[in-house]
């Protein structure tokens, strides 16, 4: 019985530690990834290995206005200690950001990329929002080249 209890406590502790290392932005992928008007893409390591990428996630919001506050809150948390590769502010709010996130437990680089598009030029009030999470051995220079 003691062994079972100790095993359970060890599993809970390991789960909590791994969850603490996850970027806050993962909440956005979970919360909005299956909603109407949102395109979600996750590519396997096998598909992305040619680029040195082991984890790739993206969300593209047809109209991201309802998610912007949540996304920006997560970005603010995740960019603490991160290397800011590029950031554009408009009216004090991030509209474009490339960040290399701090990663204490791995040699891999982790990147968060965020972009708010312009309102629909056809008169609509929709605002396209793109969010990417990339993890792998890819350098910042390689990432910038890949995203051109």
C-alpha positions as CSV (number, residue, x, y, z in Angstrom):
1,X,0.0,0.0,0.0
2,X,2.8,2.4,0.8
3,X,4.5,1.7,-2.5
4,X,1.3,2.4,-4.3
5,X,0.9,5.7,-2.4
6,X,4.5,6.7,-3.1
7,X,4.1,5.9,-6.8
8,X,1.0,8.0,-7.0
9,X,2.6,11.0,-5.3
10,X,5.7,10.7,-7.6
11,X,3.4,10.7,-10.7
12,X,1.5,13.7,-9.4
13,X,4.8,15.6,-8.7
14,X,6.2,14.8,-12.1
15,X,3.0,15.9,-13.8
16,X,3.0,19.2,-11.9
17,X,6.7,19.9,-12.8
18,X,6.2,19.2,-16.5
19,X,3.1,21.4,-16.5
20,X,5.0,24.3,-14.9
21,X,7.5,24.1,-17.8
22,X,4.8,24.5,-20.4
23,X,4.3,28.0,-21.9
24,X,1.1,29.8,-20.8
25,X,0.2,30.1,-24.5
26,X,-0.6,26.4,-24.6
27,X,-3.9,27.4,-22.8
28,X,-4.8,29.3,-25.9
29,X,-4.3,26.3,-28.2
30,X,-6.4,24.2,-25.9
31,X,-9.2,26.8,-25.4
32,X,-9.6,28.1,-28.9
33,X,-8.1,25.3,-31.1
34,X,-11.4,23.6,-31.9
35,X,-13.6,26.7,-32.2
36,X,-15.4,27.8,-35.4
37,X,-13.4,30.4,-37.4
38,X,-10.1,29.0,-36.1
39,X,-7.7,26.9,-38.1
40,X,-5.4,24.7,-36.0
41,X,-2.4,22.9,-37.2
42,X,0.0,20.6,-35.3
43,X,2.7,19.0,-37.3
44,X,4.6,15.9,-36.0
45,X,8.3,15.8,-35.4
46,X,8.7,13.4,-38.4
47,X,7.2,16.0,-40.8
48,X,9.2,18.9,-39.4
49,X,12.5,17.1,-38.8
50,X,14.1,18.5,-42.0
51,X,13.9,21.9,-40.4
52,X,15.2,20.8,-37.0
53,X,11.7,21.3,-35.5
54,X,10.3,18.7,-33.0
55,X,7.1,20.6,-32.0
56,X,5.0,22.9,-34.2
57,X,1.6,24.3,-33.4
58,X,-0.3,27.1,-35.1
59,X,-3.7,28.8,-34.7
60,X,-5.1,31.2,-37.3
61,X,-8.2,33.1,-36.2
62,X,-10.4,34.4,-39.0
63,X,-11.5,37.0,-36.5
64,X,-9.4,37.0,-33.4
65,X,-10.9,39.9,-31.5
66,X,-12.5,37.7,-28.9
67,X,-9.2,35.9,-28.1
68,X,-6.8,38.9,-28.2
69,X,-6.9,39.8,-24.5
70,X,-6.3,36.1,-23.5
71,X,-3.5,35.8,-26.1
72,X,-1.8,39.0,-24.9
73,X,-2.1,38.0,-21.3
74,X,-0.3,34.7,-22.0
75,X,2.3,36.4,-24.1
76,X,3.1,38.7,-21.2
77,X,3.6,35.8,-18.9
78,X,5.7,33.8,-21.4
79,X,8.0,36.6,-22.5
80,X,9.3,37.1,-18.9
81,X,12.9,36.0,-19.3
82,X,12.5,35.5,-23.0
83,X,14.7,36.9,-25.7
84,X,12.7,39.4,-27.7
85,X,13.6,38.9,-31.3
86,X,11.1,41.4,-32.6
87,X,8.1,43.2,-31.1
88,X,5.8,45.8,-32.5
89,X,3.4,47.7,-30.2
90,X,0.4,49.7,-31.3
91,X,-1.4,51.8,-28.8
92,X,0.7,50.0,-26.1
93,X,-0.4,46.5,-27.2
94,X,1.6,43.9,-28.9
95,X,0.5,43.4,-32.6
96,X,3.6,41.5,-33.8
97,X,6.1,39.5,-31.7
98,X,8.8,37.0,-32.2
99,X,10.2,35.6,-28.9
100,X,12.6,32.9,-28.0
101,X,11.3,31.5,-24.7
102,X,13.4,30.6,-21.8
103,X,13.9,26.8,-21.5
104,X,15.7,25.7,-18.4
105,X,15.2,21.9,-18.8
106,X,16.3,21.5,-22.4
107,X,18.9,22.4,-25.0
108,X,16.1,23.0,-27.6
109,X,14.9,26.5,-28.5
110,X,11.3,27.4,-28.0
111,X,9.7,30.2,-30.0
112,X,6.4,32.1,-29.8
113,X,5.3,34.1,-32.8
114,X,2.3,36.3,-32.8
115,X,0.8,38.6,-35.4
116,X,-2.4,40.7,-35.6
117,X,-3.5,41.4,-39.1
118,X,-5.3,44.4,-40.4
119,X,-9.1,44.7,-40.5
120,X,-10.8,43.1,-43.5
121,X,-10.2,45.5,-46.4
122,X,-13.7,44.6,-47.8
123,X,-15.3,46.6,-45.0
124,X,-15.7,43.9,-42.4
125,X,-14.5,44.3,-38.8
126,X,-12.8,40.9,-38.7
127,X,-9.2,40.9,-37.5
128,X,-7.0,38.0,-38.5
129,X,-4.7,36.8,-35.7
130,X,-1.9,34.2,-36.2
131,X,-0.2,32.4,-33.3
132,X,2.8,29.9,-33.7
133,X,4.7,27.8,-31.2
134,X,7.9,26.2,-32.5
135,X,10.3,24.0,-30.6
136,X,13.5,22.4,-31.8
137,X,17.1,22.8,-32.6
138,X,16.4,25.6,-35.1
139,X,18.4,28.8,-34.5
140,X,16.8,32.2,-34.4
141,X,18.5,33.0,-37.8
142,X,17.2,29.8,-39.3
143,X,13.7,30.5,-38.0
144,X,13.6,34.0,-39.5
145,X,14.8,32.6,-42.8
146,X,12.2,29.9,-42.7
147,X,9.4,32.4,-42.0
148,X,10.3,34.8,-44.9
